[in-house]
Amino acid sequence: MHCHGDLVSYLSCGMMLAGLGHLVYHKNIQKSYGRHMGRSPPARTVPARLAWFLQEMPALLVPLLLMLSRPVPAEHEEQGQYLLLGTFCMHYFQRTFVYSLLTRGTPFPLGVMLSAGVFCSLNGLLQGHYLLHCAQFDDEWSADYRYKTGLLLFYIGMAMNVHSDYILRNLRKPGEVVYKIPTGGLFEYVSGANYLGEIVEWFGYAVATWSIPALSFAVFSLCFIGPRAYHHHRFYQETFKDYPKFRKALIPFIF
Ligand SMILES: NC(=O)c1ccc[n+]([C@@H]2O[C@H](COP(=O)([O-])OP(=O)(O)OC[C@H]3O[C@@H](n4cnc5c(N)ncnc54)[C@H](OP(=O)(O)O)[C@@H]3O)[C@@H](O)[C@H]2O)c1
């Protein structure tokens, strides 16, 4: 398959604009899922585990299918493309088969699950198609400082994200639906520690791939979960009188 440059540009621009639109709309209001659904959750919901499994799966499946539909490259050929796409798939393997199956979250609105599934499919297609059919790596790619620093940031971000999600999950006993003050790890500094990890992860990935599609996804993530971190922080401050004053919403010591 040859590179569909127009498709890559449209999807990348669309993703960035969708992120910015989401940021503007959700600056003051946050309703989509979880604690912000309020007292009247939508009529149609899906159990959290099933919802996360189904909605995240396409971001793993689509790149895998794209990889499988290509002839096997000769040794040393296209290693960079496969390694970076494999890194993207690793995140979604964790999200689909570990995070989803362990979550103790409240039921998810069906509409949000469907839109997240469409987003994950398009994002999987964008990142997979770009890396496999458009990206060019020269012989020195693995020595490039952007690749090394980007991947390092990605792994640091992923560790922060997975550890923070683990802390949140263990705040509840099975079957319990309450919110408690998270403690430990990066939660000592920010209320949105899992979101901070995820944002670092995708900006690291954008540096490692040095590509517009990956940058668009990083910007989208920042615009999508940044406001959630801010609203979670306000929720904690309003709910718990003893909420640590030192703690910020998303960026330690700053915001
Ligand atoms: N890249 C992206 O654009 C993007 C977008 C969305 C999410 N994500 C990632 O997906 C993961 C989940 O996101 P999310 O928005 O669902 O995160 P979240 O709102 O922080 O919730 C994570 C889980 O922990 C529970 N929880 C949160 N705070 C709690 C507390 N104080 N006490 C007890 N339980 C608590 C939630 O339960 P409830 O469901 O009952 O609130 C939910 O099951 C994160 O790692 C996030 O980075 C990425």
The ligand as a Gaussian input file, in Angstrom:
#p B3LYP/6-31G(d) Opt

LIG

0 1
 N       -5.230000       9.517000      25.922000
 C       -6.439000       9.958000      26.194000
 O       -6.948000      10.827000      25.506000
 C       -7.214000       9.384000      27.373000
 C       -8.551000       9.745000      27.542000
 C       -9.239000       9.222000      28.643000
 C       -8.609000       8.374000      29.536000
 N       -7.310000       8.038000      29.330000
 C       -6.624000       7.164000      30.306000
 O       -7.507000       6.140000      30.744000
 C       -7.339000       5.899000      32.140000
 C       -8.665000       6.094000      32.881000
 O       -9.135000       7.402000      32.660000
 P      -10.325000       8.013000      33.554000
 O      -10.671000       9.329000      32.964000
 O      -11.399000       6.988000      33.788000
 O       -9.534000       8.218000      34.954000
 P      -10.146000       8.573000      36.397000
 O      -11.355000       9.439000      36.266000
 O       -9.007000       9.091000      37.201000
 O      -10.649000       7.165000      36.972000
 C       -9.824000       6.034000      36.926000
 C      -10.488000       4.919000      37.755000
 O      -10.266000       5.119000      39.146000
 C      -11.497000       5.359000      39.830000
 N      -11.215000       6.502000      40.718000
 C      -10.725000       7.700000      40.335000
 N      -10.543000       8.501000      41.413000
 C      -10.937000       7.791000      42.484000
 C      -10.998000       8.074000      43.887000
 N      -10.593000       9.272000      44.368000
 N      -11.484000       7.125000      44.743000
 C      -11.875000       5.912000      44.234000
 N      -11.826000       5.574000      42.920000
 C      -11.370000       6.503000      42.048000
 C      -12.530000       5.684000      38.759000
 O      -13.833000       5.311000      39.185000
 P      -15.166000       5.995000      38.522000
 O      -15.220000       5.493000      37.106000
 O      -16.272000       5.470000      39.367000
 O      -14.998000       7.494000      38.594000
 C      -12.006000       4.849000      37.604000
 O      -12.388000       3.514000      37.758000
 C       -6.251000       6.854000      32.621000
 O       -5.025000       6.184000      32.672000
 C       -6.225000       7.935000      31.555000
 O       -4.949000       8.503000      31.438000
 C       -6.607000       8.515000      28.269000

